[in-house]
Amino acid sequence: MHKNESDAEYQEELKKRILELKKERGALIVAHNYQRDEIQDIADMTGDSYALACKVKEAREKVVVFCGVKFMAESAAMLSPEKTVLLPVEEAGCPLADMITVEKLCKKKDEYPEAAVVCYVNSSAAVKAESDICCTSSNAVKIVKSLKEEKVLFVPDKNLGRFVREHVPEKELILWDGYCIVHMRLTYEEVVHAKELYPEAEFIAHPECRKEVLKLADHVGSTAAMVKYVNECPKKEFIVGTESGILYKMKKENPDKKFYVPTDQFICANMKLTTLGWVARSLEKMVYKIEVQEEIARKARKTLEKMIEVTG
């Protein structure tokens, strides 16, 4: 009979085993803000995908267990080619990243040869390789503003693209018809209802949300920006418009504040695939190693490095 991983005693056993394996391998464990609470608890570092990729690059450890989804681990591996980056669950993908393919992107580029291609970091290495520069939800506006081209093909998230368009009206943005299935679940009506339930709370939202949802927000920003805002804001109550995993960090850093989710649908199934058992197995068997074809990695790395040059 297999032990139930939700059992508290077994979880403590797994945590102990992970710490032993981490020491044996000389490994670093990083976890995205949307990971399970217990995964964030055992991680050496938590944050958004871009911040984690940069931290991996700076870290002295040569083995990294990346608790997130595939495109995140790919970015970390491409920025740190000398390191072994492991993704605990091979099937942990991203539906948004899957909404664009290299073939379709190349076809669209042929339609708009004069446009610069700005690729949201939530995309595959192959798609990044066919783009001019990457962006994150926190720096997308700055990246688009920095371009000399007046026309921009923005892929693959249309909601983030619309947010950028509002802040950079001087540019013509052609938006890909992609979206985050988790953030798209949140409706205008649900936010209005949450505001009625918690009248003293501020509503903060991720730019991947629908445009009508963003109009209701007191603050719009990336996961990192949301955490920073909550930490610095004098308000004591917040309705959080992004994946519920982020509440772990917010509550930990602000024990005196209250946080509410506007919908019980705010769960990314792919992010929740990673469990303590999978992390232990990843370290035991050194799986699953992220490997990107050399030519694709070389091109994709350039788009990431260009972004870093612009944002500093």
N, C-alpha and C positions, 0 to 999 in steps of 0.2 A: 504494500500500500504506500502510495506517495504521500509525503507530508503536505499539509495544507499551508501554502506560503502566507496566508493571511493570519496564521497562528502567531501570536506575539513572541512566544518562546522560540519558535523556529526562525522567526525573523532575526532575533538576536543572535542565533547560531550562524545565520547567513552573514550578518554584518561582521561578526568576528572572523569568519572564514575569508571574507572579502579583504579585510584589513591585513590578514596574514598573507594572502596571495599578492596583494598590492605591494607589500614589503619585499616579498620574494622576487617579484618581477621588476621592482623599481618603477612602478607605474604611477600615473596620474589619472584620477577619475574626475571628469567634468560632466556636468548635467545642465540641460536646458531648463529654463524657468517653468516649463510646462510638464516636467517629469513628475512622477509620483513623489509624495512627501518623503517616503523612506529612501528614495534614490537621491533626492536633493540632500538628505540628511547625511549620507555617507560620502557625498562628493567633496573633493578638495576645492572645487570652484563651481559656482553656478552663475548663469547669466543668459544673455541672448546669443544666438548662433555666431554673430560676428565677433562679439566680445570674447567668446570662448575660443574661437579660432585664433584670435590674436594672443590670448593667454597661453594657448598650446604652443604657439610659435616662440614665445618668450621663455617657456618652461625648460628646466634642465632635464626632466625625465624624457627618456627615449621611447617609452611605451605609454600610450594614452587610450583610456577607455572612454569613448564619447557616448554618453547617454542622451540620445536625441533621435533624429531621423537621418536618413542617408545623405541628403544634400549637405547637411551640417558637417557630418564627418568627412565628406569629400572636400569641403572647403578647408577644413583643418589640415587634412592630409596634403593638399596641394600647397598650402602655405608653409608646411613643415615636411618636405619630402624626405628628410633624413630620419623621420620618426615613424614608428609603427602605430597607426591609428586603428583602433578596434571598435566596431559597432556591435554591441551585444546581441541585438536581434536583427538578423539579416533582412527580414521582411518589413522593418520599420521604414516606410516610405512617406511620401507627402503627396496627397491628391492634387494640390495646387501645382507642384512641380511636374506632375504627370499630365497636366493640361496643355503642355507645350512640348513639341518635338523638334528636333533639329530640321527635319524635312519641312515641316510647316513654317518654321521660323525663316528658313532660307527662301521659301516661296514668298513670304511677306516682305522680306528684304528686297527681293526683286521688284516688288510693287512700289517700294519707297526707297530707291537707291540713294537718295539725298539725305535720308534720315539717319541719325545716330541711334544705335540700339542700346538702350539702357535695360539691363537685366536685373531684376530683383534677386537677391541672394537665395531666395526660396526657389531654386531651379537646379537642374542637373548640371554636372560639369560639362557635358557635351553642349548644352544650351549656352552656358557661360562662354564656352570657347568660340561660339558664333556671334558673340556680342561685343560691343565696344568698351563698355564699362559696367561694373556691377553697382548696386546700391542696396542699402538696408532701409527698413521703415524709418529709422532715425535720421538717415542722411540723404534720403531720396530727393528732397527739395534742393539741397545744396548741390548734389551731383548734377541734376538737370540744369540748374542755373549756371553751372560751370562750363557747360558745353558751348562751343562756338556755333554749332548747327542750330537752325531755327526750328527744324522739324525733328521730333523724337519718337521713335518706336519704343513704347514702354511695355515690357513683358515681365511675368505673365499675369500679374494681379491688377485687374481693372479698378478695384476700389482704391488701392494705394495710388494708382495712376490718376484717378479723379481727384484725390486729395492733393497730389502734386500739381495737377493742372490748375487748381484754385489758387495755389500759392506762386505759380510761375505762369501767369497769363500771357506773358510775352512769347512763350514757346507754343508750338503746335504739337500736341501729344496725340499719337495714334495708339489706342489702347488695345491690348490683347484681351480676349474674352475669357479670362481665367479668374478664379477666386478661391479663397480659403473656405472650405465647406463648413468649418467650425464657426468662423466669424460671420458668415452669411446667414447662419441660423438665427442670429439675434435680430428681432424685429423692432420697429418703431413703437408698436403697441406694448411690447414687453418692457421697454425702457420707461415709457410713460407710466405703466403700472408700478414698476419698481420705484419710480420717483414719488408716486402717491403713497406707497407703503413706507418709504424712508425719506420724508420731506427734508430732513436735515443733512442728507448725504449728497456729496458731489458725485457726478457721473463722469468717469474717465473711460476713454475708449481707444482701441487700437485702430489705426488707419485702414486695416483690412476689413473693417465693418462697412455696412451699407452707408451710402451718403446721407440718407434720412436719419440714420442712427447717429452719425457723427455730428449732425446739426444740433442734437440734444446734449452733446458733451460739454462739460466744463473744461476738460483738458483732453487733447488727442495726442498720442505718442506711442512710441515703441514700448516693448516690455520694460526695457531698461529705463526709459523716460518716465513710464508710469510708476515704477518703483521709486525713482528719485522724487517725483512729484508728491507721492504719498508721504515719503519721509520728511519732506520739507514743508508741506502744507499744514497750516494750523487746524484745519478741519479734522473732526474726529470720526466721521463716517463717510464711506465711499461705496458706490455701486461700481463694480469693476467689469468693464466691457472687453474682456479677453479670456482666453482659456483658463479654467479654474485652478490649474496647477500653480499659477503665480501667487495665489493667496497664501501659500506656505511661507514664501519669503516675506510678503507684506506683513503677515501676522507676527512672524518671528522678529522682524525689525521694528514693528510698531505694536507691541502688546497692549497698549492703551487705546488702540483704535479699532473700529468695527468695519467689517467688509462684507458686502453682499453681492451675490451673483444675480443678474437679471433674468437668467434662464437656466434651467437644469440641463440644457442641451450643450452647455459650454465645456465639452470634453472632447479632446482629440484622441481618438482610439489608437492612432499610430504612436503618439507620445506615451501612451499608457502601456504599450506592449513591453517596455523594459521593466523587469522586476529584479529583485535582489538575486533571485536564482539565476537569471540570465547574466547578470554582471559577474557572479561567481564563476559561472561556466565560461564566460568570455576570458577571464583571467587564467582559469585552469588550462583551457585548450588553445588560448591565444587566437580566438576567433571573434568576429569575422573581420579579417584584415581588409581595409579599404585600399583598393588598387585602381588607379585611373590610368588609362592608356596614355603613354608618354606624350604624344603629340597633342592630345586633348588637354592634358594637364598643363602643358606649356602655354597653350593659348588661353585657357581658363584662368591660369595664375596671373596672367597679364591684366585681365579685367579686374581681378581682385586687387592687384597691386596699384592699378590706376585709381581705384576707389580710395585706397589708403593714402595715396599721394594727395588727392584732393581734400580729403577730410582730416589728414594729419594724424 
